[in-house]
Amino acid sequence: MTKTEQKTDWFLAINPNGRIPALTDNRPPFSAATEQAPMHLWESGSILLYLTTHHDPEHKISFPIGTREWHDMLSWVFFQNAGLGPMQGQANHFTRYAPEPLSDHTYGQARYQNETRRLYRVMDTQLSRDGGRQFLVGDKCTIADITAWGWVGVAKWAGVDIGEFPALQAWEERLGQRPAFQTGMHVPEPNKTREMLKDPAKMAEHAAKGRHWVQKGMKEDAEK
């Protein structure tokens, strides 16, 4: 991503928005055997719904389509796509990537950090219901949890203290101990973000590197 490979023609053919994630299924289950045209998916919610619709027949991380739980799960998936991701993403930007001095951007930081906190509070309240819930929906881990976990786990990068939300913090830690989460977070390479967040010096160094290519990308987009 730092090399802006997502802006090249081959990637834009997969995702015209030039962003990650994107997924190509070279053998989509609905194609006739004689016409196996690849299926390109982009936007995390779309990808997760595709995977559960076509590759989760036992509903291990989803619920049967049309059930009460399925609709509830969709609400939380879209909550992340339309709320948590965009708001925390902007909190990340104004806290770490905005042009220096960062003190010039206190309104943006406060606006998006507070909105991220509000959204965290919504999740914390949900997880506190009925004496405490293990998951956002139902009695199992689903794509509702999966899509939100990666954001909540890096709350500190957005300038938010997850300790303000005890049920949400316990949920994040609980999911992070699951073997599949441990495996997934280290693909395609070992993820050192959580370790980096423990070291202010490394956080500052990482933010400085990120600020350079974020500002460079914004400048290039503005000039097109």
Kinemage of the C-alpha trace (Angstrom):
@kinemage 1
@onewidth
@group {chain A} dominant
@subgroup {mainchain}
@vectorlist {calphas} color= white
{ca met a 1} P 0.000 0.000 0.000
{ca thr a 2} L 2.842 2.414 0.744
{ca lys a 3} L 3.954 1.908 -2.867
{ca thr a 4} L 0.423 2.839 -4.047
{ca glu a 5} L 0.153 -0.439 -5.929
{ca gln a 6} L -3.597 -0.230 -5.328
{ca lys a 7} L -3.663 2.681 -7.794
{ca thr a 8} L -2.174 0.708 -10.677
{ca asp a 9} L -4.248 -0.468 -13.624
{ca trp a 10} L -4.192 -4.157 -12.734
{ca phe a 11} L -5.594 -3.462 -9.262
{ca leu a 12} L -8.133 -0.904 -10.489
{ca ala a 13} L -9.518 -3.642 -12.744
{ca ile a 14} L -10.365 -5.506 -9.526
{ca asn a 15} L -11.384 -2.528 -7.405
{ca pro a 16} L -12.167 0.666 -9.323
{ca asn a 17} L -11.995 2.602 -6.038
{ca gly a 18} L -8.292 1.845 -5.652
{ca arg a 19} L -8.516 0.757 -2.034
{ca ile a 20} L -7.965 -2.379 0.000
{ca pro a 21} L -9.299 -4.945 0.715
{ca ala a 22} L -10.241 -6.631 -2.526
{ca leu a 23} L -10.774 -10.274 -3.395
{ca thr a 24} L -10.934 -12.264 -6.610
{ca asp a 25} L -12.734 -15.598 -6.742
{ca asn a 26} L -11.469 -17.360 -9.858
{ca arg a 27} L -14.119 -20.042 -9.525
{ca pro a 28} L -17.310 -18.331 -8.375
{ca pro a 29} L -19.914 -20.913 -7.366
{ca phe a 30} L -22.674 -19.434 -9.534
{ca ser a 31} L -20.751 -19.571 -12.840
{ca ala a 32} L -21.363 -22.311 -15.356
{ca ala a 33} L -18.480 -24.725 -15.766
{ca thr a 34} L -17.943 -23.476 -19.292
{ca glu a 35} L -17.720 -19.802 -18.346
{ca gln a 36} L -15.643 -19.377 -15.250
{ca ala a 37} L -15.321 -15.611 -15.291
{ca pro a 38} L -13.566 -14.374 -12.135
{ca met a 39} L -15.672 -12.571 -9.562
{ca his a 40} L -14.106 -9.408 -8.159
{ca leu a 41} L -15.203 -8.229 -4.725
{ca trp a 42} L -14.303 -5.007 -2.969
{ca glu a 43} L -15.336 -3.286 0.268
{ca ser a 44} L -14.964 -5.409 3.391
{ca gly a 45} L -18.681 -5.803 4.017
{ca ser a 46} L -19.299 -7.025 0.481
{ca ile a 47} L -16.426 -9.507 0.766
{ca leu a 48} L -17.635 -10.895 4.094
{ca leu a 49} L -21.212 -11.283 2.847
{ca tyr a 50} L -19.980 -13.034 -0.303
{ca leu a 51} L -17.847 -15.439 1.700
{ca thr a 52} L -20.617 -16.318 4.123
{ca thr a 53} L -23.234 -16.603 1.364
{ca his a 54} L -21.203 -18.941 -0.810
{ca his a 55} L -18.577 -20.510 1.430
{ca asp a 56} L -20.163 -20.896 4.868
{ca pro a 57} L -22.892 -23.510 4.291
{ca glu a 58} L -22.741 -24.666 7.910
{ca his a 59} L -23.073 -21.074 9.154
{ca lys a 60} L -19.995 -21.273 11.334
{ca ile a 61} L -19.488 -17.505 11.198
{ca ser a 62} L -22.949 -16.419 10.067
{ca phe a 63} L -26.636 -17.272 10.398
{ca pro a 64} L -29.122 -18.698 7.888
{ca ile a 65} L -30.274 -16.035 5.448
{ca gly a 66} L -33.579 -14.448 6.396
{ca thr a 67} L -33.495 -15.365 10.077
{ca arg a 68} L -33.773 -12.801 12.864
{ca glu a 69} L -30.106 -13.350 13.736
{ca trp a 70} L -29.021 -12.864 10.109
{ca his a 71} L -30.733 -9.493 9.898
{ca asp a 72} L -29.279 -8.482 13.276
{ca met a 73} L -25.820 -9.531 12.061
{ca leu a 74} L -26.215 -7.408 8.913
{ca ser a 75} L -27.041 -4.372 11.016
{ca trp a 76} L -23.764 -4.712 12.912
{ca val a 77} L -21.772 -5.344 9.736
{ca phe a 78} L -23.150 -2.135 8.225
{ca phe a 79} L -22.605 -0.356 11.537
{ca gln a 80} L -18.903 -1.030 11.087
{ca asn a 81} L -18.867 -0.224 7.372
{ca ala a 82} L -20.817 3.028 7.642
{ca gly a 83} L -19.849 4.165 11.127
{ca leu a 84} L -16.945 2.644 13.002
{ca gly a 85} L -14.548 2.258 10.074
{ca pro a 86} L -15.023 5.727 8.539
{ca met a 87} L -15.077 7.573 11.870
{ca gln a 88} L -12.114 5.786 13.412
{ca gly a 89} L -10.286 6.094 10.103
{ca gln a 90} L -10.672 9.862 10.277
{ca ala a 91} L -9.573 9.828 13.914
{ca asn a 92} L -6.466 7.970 12.774
{ca his a 93} L -5.848 10.577 10.094
{ca phe a 94} L -6.145 13.696 12.233
{ca thr a 95} L -4.275 12.094 15.133
{ca arg a 96} L -1.387 10.568 13.157
{ca tyr a 97} L -1.287 11.612 9.501
{ca ala a 98} L -2.432 15.232 9.205
{ca pro a 99} L 0.249 17.777 8.213
{ca glu a 100} L 2.419 18.941 11.066
{ca pro a 101} L 2.072 20.615 13.439
{ca leu a 102} L -0.674 18.271 14.603
{ca ser a 103} L -1.733 20.944 17.093
{ca asp a 104} L -3.359 22.730 14.134
{ca his a 105} L -5.863 19.883 13.846
{ca thr a 106} L -7.316 19.688 17.342
{ca tyr a 107} L -10.899 20.192 16.107
{ca gly a 108} L -10.630 17.277 13.682
{ca gln a 109} L -9.017 15.094 16.334
{ca ala a 110} L -11.695 15.878 18.909
{ca arg a 111} L -14.536 15.488 16.411
{ca tyr a 112} L -13.566 12.021 15.223
{ca gln a 113} L -12.157 10.699 18.485
{ca asn a 114} L -15.406 11.604 20.227
{ca glu a 115} L -17.463 9.979 17.492
{ca thr a 116} L -15.302 6.858 17.733
{ca arg a 117} L -15.909 6.826 21.484
{ca arg a 118} L -19.645 7.126 20.880
{ca leu a 119} L -19.574 4.151 18.547
{ca tyr a 120} L -17.470 2.185 21.030
{ca arg a 121} L -20.098 2.979 23.652
{ca val a 122} L -22.801 1.524 21.392
{ca met a 123} L -20.823 -1.715 21.143
{ca asp a 124} L -19.985 -1.704 24.856
{ca thr a 125} L -23.675 -1.345 25.688
{ca gln a 126} L -24.594 -4.201 23.362
{ca leu a 127} L -21.976 -6.475 24.913
{ca ser a 128} L -23.167 -5.565 28.425
{ca arg a 129} L -26.758 -6.616 27.794
{ca asp a 130} L -28.327 -9.646 29.474
{ca gly a 131} L -25.650 -9.786 32.127
{ca gly a 132} L -22.841 -9.717 29.565
{ca arg a 133} L -22.594 -11.118 26.051
{ca gln a 134} L -19.703 -12.970 24.470
{ca phe a 135} L -20.486 -11.758 20.955
{ca leu a 136} L -22.308 -8.905 19.252
{ca val a 137} L -25.013 -11.172 17.840
{ca gly a 138} L -26.257 -14.497 19.129
{ca asp a 139} L -24.143 -17.125 20.791
{ca lys a 140} L -21.245 -17.390 18.354
{ca cys a 141} L -18.552 -15.370 16.659
{ca thr a 142} L -19.784 -14.078 13.314
{ca ile a 143} L -18.738 -11.594 10.667
{ca ala a 144} L -20.331 -8.910 12.868
{ca asp a 145} L -17.504 -9.482 15.353
{ca ile a 146} L -14.835 -10.145 12.752
{ca thr a 147} L -15.380 -6.905 10.853
{ca ala a 148} L -15.197 -4.726 13.978
{ca trp a 149} L -12.397 -6.462 15.878
{ca gly a 150} L -9.512 -5.155 13.787
{ca trp a 151} L -10.573 -1.556 14.395
{ca val a 152} L -11.167 -1.868 18.121
{ca gly a 153} L -7.831 -3.594 18.618
{ca val a 154} L -5.965 -0.468 17.494
{ca ala a 155} L -8.039 2.083 19.405
{ca lys a 156} L -4.883 3.672 20.776
{ca trp a 157} L -3.735 4.617 17.266
{ca ala a 158} L -6.860 6.748 16.993
{ca gly a 159} L -6.152 8.350 20.350
{ca val a 160} L -8.933 6.462 22.125
{ca asp a 161} L -8.536 4.635 25.442
{ca ile a 162} L -10.369 1.334 25.142
{ca gly a 163} L -10.194 1.047 28.919
{ca glu a 164} L -13.177 3.414 29.028
{ca phe a 165} L -15.284 0.539 27.696
{ca pro a 166} L -14.725 -2.569 29.855
{ca ala a 167} L -17.133 -4.914 28.064
{ca leu a 168} L -15.705 -3.947 24.679
{ca gln a 169} L -12.136 -4.324 25.919
{ca ala a 170} L -12.898 -7.800 27.298
{ca trp a 171} L -14.506 -8.743 23.960
{ca glu a 172} L -11.461 -7.527 22.012
{ca glu a 173} L -9.068 -9.467 24.229
{ca arg a 174} L -11.253 -12.579 24.201
{ca leu a 175} L -11.487 -12.698 20.415
{ca gly a 176} L -7.791 -11.976 20.055
{ca gln a 177} L -6.990 -15.186 21.897
{ca arg a 178} L -8.897 -17.356 19.420
{ca pro a 179} L -6.544 -19.392 17.189
{ca ala a 180} L -8.194 -18.275 13.942
{ca phe a 181} L -7.818 -14.611 14.878
{ca gln a 182} L -4.184 -15.184 15.786
{ca thr a 183} L -3.601 -16.834 12.408
{ca gly a 184} L -5.506 -14.250 10.398
{ca met a 185} L -3.858 -11.199 11.908
{ca his a 186} L -0.456 -12.419 10.769
{ca val a 187} L -1.371 -12.750 7.074
{ca pro a 188} L 0.330 -11.876 4.759
{ca glu a 189} L 3.134 -11.101 7.238
{ca pro a 190} L 3.582 -10.920 11.017
{ca asn a 191} L 1.484 -8.097 12.429
{ca lys a 192} L 3.474 -6.020 14.908
{ca thr a 193} L 0.939 -3.230 15.336
{ca arg a 194} L -0.131 -4.149 18.855
{ca glu a 195} L 3.474 -4.323 20.003
{ca met a 196} L 4.175 -0.986 18.346
{ca leu a 197} L 1.304 0.599 20.266
{ca lys a 198} L 3.118 -0.157 23.518
{ca asp a 199} L 6.097 2.012 22.542
{ca pro a 200} L 5.511 5.781 22.086
{ca ala a 201} L 8.794 6.195 20.191
{ca lys a 202} L 7.875 3.490 17.690
{ca met a 203} L 4.391 4.978 17.354
{ca ala a 204} L 5.893 8.368 16.484
{ca glu a 205} L 8.268 6.808 13.965
{ca his a 206} L 5.500 4.799 12.331
{ca ala a 207} L 3.228 7.860 12.172
{ca ala a 208} L 5.967 9.952 10.528
{ca lys a 209} L 6.482 7.320 7.809
{ca gly a 210} L 2.764 6.974 7.279
{ca arg a 211} L 2.236 10.732 7.198
{ca his a 212} L 4.668 11.030 4.291
{ca trp a 213} L 2.915 8.595 1.974
{ca val a 214} L -0.600 9.586 3.061
{ca gln a 215} L 0.093 13.245 2.233
{ca lys a 216} L 1.827 12.243 -0.987
{ca gly a 217} L -1.201 10.174 -2.041
{ca met a 218} L -3.605 12.982 -1.218
{ca lys a 219} L -1.568 15.426 -3.269
{ca glu a 220} L -1.501 13.057 -6.258
{ca asp a 221} L -5.267 12.489 -6.039
{ca ala a 222} L -5.897 16.244 -5.884
{ca glu a 223} L -3.826 16.836 -9.018
{ca lys a 224} L -5.690 14.323 -11.173
